[in-house]
Amino acid sequence: MSVWLEGSEAKAPRSRRSEQPSGLDRDRITDATVRLLDAEGLAKFSMRRLAGELGVTAMSVYWYVDTKDDLLELALDRVFGEPRFPVVADGPDADRADWRDQLRELAAQYRALIVRHPWTSTLTGNFLNVGPNSLLFSRAVQQVIARTGLSLPRQRGAIASVFQFVYGYSTIEGHFVQRCTEAGMTQDEYFHEAMSAFSAPPEMAEDFKHAERMMEAMEEGGTVEQMRDLDFQVALDLQVAGIEALVAQERAQGAAQVDGP
């Protein structure tokens, strides 16, 4: 089910240490896997391609991992070690920290991770994500949401609302960035070329006028990256406002129950 459930993070080779391929270890293999996935994407990744990058045979890699999926899961957890969490969970300033700022920071780091490594969005849905780095990120998210004051059942929903939104937003953004790179164009060049080539069907022209006005307002705001950042912040503000509203609702309901009829 997971490479992390095999009982050992650093798998022992299948035979005597003296017979191991020289110069290899699991960390080096995992790092090379991340580099290849970043450069070429998930579809082009293969154990043979990885072995060529490492200068060894494909069978040499299998001394350290059982399957390609095991290696992909290791790579996924490796990049989840990149975020730097905004607070130390049990630190002396934990109670004084503003959960809104912490949540925005975690959301921003999660977004950056997926955009930086677009292949992670596919793998996140395929694996359990119970590696050490993934668990640290999950713990940070849970602790920040717990500080909102929401009840436990609603904390689950808040986590889903915020981080599934970030996942979806970042996946689309990461694919767009990747598409621009493959086309040899900047994001602004690709965006303007695509928009200039599109026109609404005549029977839908009236319906698209509002969308056109929104696009015109976006273009006045600067680059594609700046517009996307603004949209992300507005959407995240709506998530935070929704959590605040739920907290206020629960408190009002609790006060009403204490006061009685």
C-alpha positions in Angstrom: 0.0 0.0 0.0 2.9 2.4 0.7 6.6 2.3 0.8 6.4 3.9 4.2 4.4 0.9 5.6 7.1 -1.6 4.8 8.7 -1.1 8.2 11.9 0.6 7.2 12.5 4.0 5.6 15.9 2.9 4.4 15.4 -0.4 2.7 18.3 -2.9 2.9 19.7 -4.2 -0.4 18.7 -7.7 -1.4 22.1 -9.2 -1.1 25.4 -8.7 0.6 26.6 -5.1 1.0 29.8 -5.9 -1.0 27.6 -6.6 -4.0 25.8 -3.3 -4.0 26.2 -1.0 -7.0 28.9 1.5 -6.1 28.1 5.1 -5.5 24.3 4.6 -5.1 22.0 5.1 -2.1 18.3 5.8 -1.8 18.8 9.5 -1.2 20.8 10.0 -4.4 18.2 8.0 -6.4 15.3 10.0 -4.9 17.0 13.3 -5.6 17.6 12.2 -9.2 14.0 11.2 -9.5 12.8 14.6 -8.4 15.1 16.3 -10.9 13.9 14.2 -13.8 10.2 14.6 -12.9 10.7 18.4 -12.7 12.5 18.5 -16.1 10.5 16.0 -18.1 7.2 15.3 -16.3 5.6 12.2 -15.0 4.6 10.8 -18.4 8.2 10.5 -19.6 9.6 9.2 -16.4 10.9 5.6 -16.4 13.3 3.5 -14.4 15.5 3.1 -17.5 15.6 6.9 -18.0 16.5 7.3 -14.3 19.3 4.7 -14.5 20.7 6.6 -17.5 20.7 9.8 -15.5 22.6 8.0 -12.7 25.0 6.2 -15.0 24.0 2.8 -13.8 21.8 -0.1 -15.1 18.1 -0.1 -14.4 18.5 -3.3 -12.3 20.9 -1.4 -10.0 18.1 1.0 -9.0 16.0 -2.0 -7.9 18.5 -2.8 -5.2 17.1 0.1 -3.3 13.4 0.2 -4.3 11.0 -2.6 -5.1 8.9 -0.8 -7.7 8.6 2.4 -9.7 5.6 3.4 -7.5 7.8 3.1 -4.4 10.3 5.5 -5.9 7.6 8.0 -7.0 6.2 7.9 -3.4 9.7 8.7 -2.0 10.0 11.6 -4.5 6.6 13.0 -3.5 7.5 13.0 0.2 10.9 14.5 -0.6 9.4 17.6 -2.0 7.0 17.9 0.9 10.1 18.5 3.0 10.6 21.9 1.2 8.0 24.0 3.0 9.1 25.9 6.0 6.3 26.0 8.4 5.2 29.4 9.7 5.2 28.4 13.4 6.7 25.8 15.7 3.7 23.7 16.9 4.5 23.8 20.6 6.7 26.9 20.7 6.2 29.6 23.3 4.6 32.0 20.7 2.2 29.4 19.4 -0.9 30.8 21.3 -0.1 34.4 20.3 0.3 33.7 16.6 -2.7 34.7 14.4 -4.2 31.5 12.7 -5.2 33.6 9.7 -1.6 34.5 8.9 -0.4 31.0 9.6 -3.1 29.5 7.3 -2.3 32.0 4.5 1.4 31.1 4.8 0.7 27.3 4.7 -1.6 27.7 1.7 0.9 29.8 -0.1 3.7 27.3 0.5 1.4 24.4 -0.6 0.6 26.3 -3.8 4.2 27.1 -4.5 5.2 23.4 -4.0 2.6 22.2 -6.6 3.5 24.8 -9.1 7.2 24.1 -8.7 6.6 20.4 -9.1 3.5 20.0 -11.2 3.8 16.2 -11.2 2.9 16.1 -7.5 -0.7 16.9 -8.1 -1.2 13.5 -9.8 0.8 11.6 -7.3 -1.0 13.2 -4.3 -4.2 11.5 -5.4 -2.5 8.1 -6.0 -0.7 7.5 -2.7 -1.5 7.5 1.0 1.1 10.3 1.7 2.2 9.0 5.0 5.9 9.8 4.7 7.6 11.8 7.4 7.6 15.1 5.5 3.9 14.7 4.4 2.9 14.0 8.0 4.8 17.1 9.3 2.9 19.2 6.8 -0.4 17.6 7.7 0.3 18.2 11.4 1.0 21.9 10.8 -2.3 22.2 8.9 -4.3 20.5 11.6 -2.7 22.6 14.4 -3.4 25.9 12.6 -7.0 24.9 11.9 -7.4 23.8 15.5 -6.5 27.4 16.6 -9.5 28.8 14.7 -11.8 27.7 17.5 -13.9 25.5 15.2 -15.4 22.3 16.6 -13.7 19.1 15.5 -16.2 18.1 12.9 -16.0 21.5 11.2 -12.2 21.5 11.4 -12.2 18.6 9.0 -14.4 20.5 6.6 -12.2 23.6 6.9 -9.1 21.7 6.0 -10.8 20.2 3.0 -12.2 23.5 1.9 -8.9 25.4 2.1 -6.4 22.8 0.9 -8.5 21.2 -1.8 -9.1 24.7 -3.2 -5.3 25.3 -3.1 -4.7 21.9 -4.7 -7.1 22.6 -7.6 -5.9 26.1 -8.1 -2.2 25.2 -8.1 -2.7 22.2 -10.3 -4.2 24.3 -13.1 -1.5 27.0 -12.5 1.3 24.4 -12.6 -0.1 22.9 -15.9 -0.3 26.3 -17.5 3.3 27.2 -16.5 4.4 23.8 -17.9 2.5 24.4 -21.1 4.1 27.8 -21.6 7.6 26.3 -21.0 6.9 23.5 -23.6 5.7 26.1 -26.1 8.9 28.2 -25.5 6.8 31.3 -24.5 6.4 33.4 -21.5 3.1 33.2 -19.6 2.1 36.7 -20.8 2.9 35.8 -24.4 0.9 32.5 -24.2 -2.0 34.2 -22.5 -2.3 37.0 -24.9 -2.0 34.8 -28.0 -4.6 32.4 -26.6 -7.0 35.3 -25.8 -6.6 36.9 -29.2 -7.3 33.7 -31.0 -10.6 33.1 -29.0 -13.9 34.5 -29.8 -17.3 33.6 -28.3 -19.8 31.9 -30.6 -22.3 34.4 -32.0 -25.2 32.9 -30.1 -23.3 33.3 -26.8 -21.7 36.7 -27.5 -24.1 38.5 -25.1 -23.4 36.0 -22.3 -19.6 36.6 -22.7 -19.7 40.3 -22.4 -19.3 40.2 -18.6 -16.4 37.7 -18.9 -14.8 40.1 -21.5 -15.1 43.0 -19.1 -13.5 40.9 -16.3 -10.6 40.0 -18.6 -10.1 43.6 -19.6 -9.9 44.5 -15.9 -7.4 41.7 -15.4 -5.2 42.9 -18.2 -5.1 46.4 -16.6 -3.7 44.8 -13.5 -0.4 43.7 -14.8 1.2 40.4 -15.7 -0.4 37.0 -15.8 1.5 36.1 -12.6 0.3 39.2 -10.8 -3.3 38.6 -11.8 -3.1 35.0 -10.7 -1.6 36.0 -7.4 -4.4 38.5 -6.9 -7.1 35.9 -7.7 -5.4 33.5 -5.3 -5.4 36.0 -2.4 -9.1 37.0 -3.0 -10.1 33.3 -3.0 -8.1 32.6 0.1 -9.6 35.6 1.8 -13.0 34.1 1.1 -11.9 30.9 2.7 -10.7 32.7 5.8 -13.9 34.8 6.0 -15.9 31.6 5.8 -14.0 30.0 8.7 -14.5 33.2 10.7 -18.2 33.1 10.0 -18.5 29.5 11.1 -16.6 30.2 14.3 -19.0 33.1 15.1 -22.0 30.9 14.3 -20.8 28.2 16.7 -20.1 30.7 19.4 -23.6 32.2 19.0 -25.2 28.8 19.1 -23.2 27.9 22.2 -24.2 31.1 24.0 -27.8 30.5 23.1 -27.7 27.0 24.6 -26.1 28.4 27.8 -28.7 31.2 28.2 -31.6 28.8 27.5 -35.1 29.7 26.2 
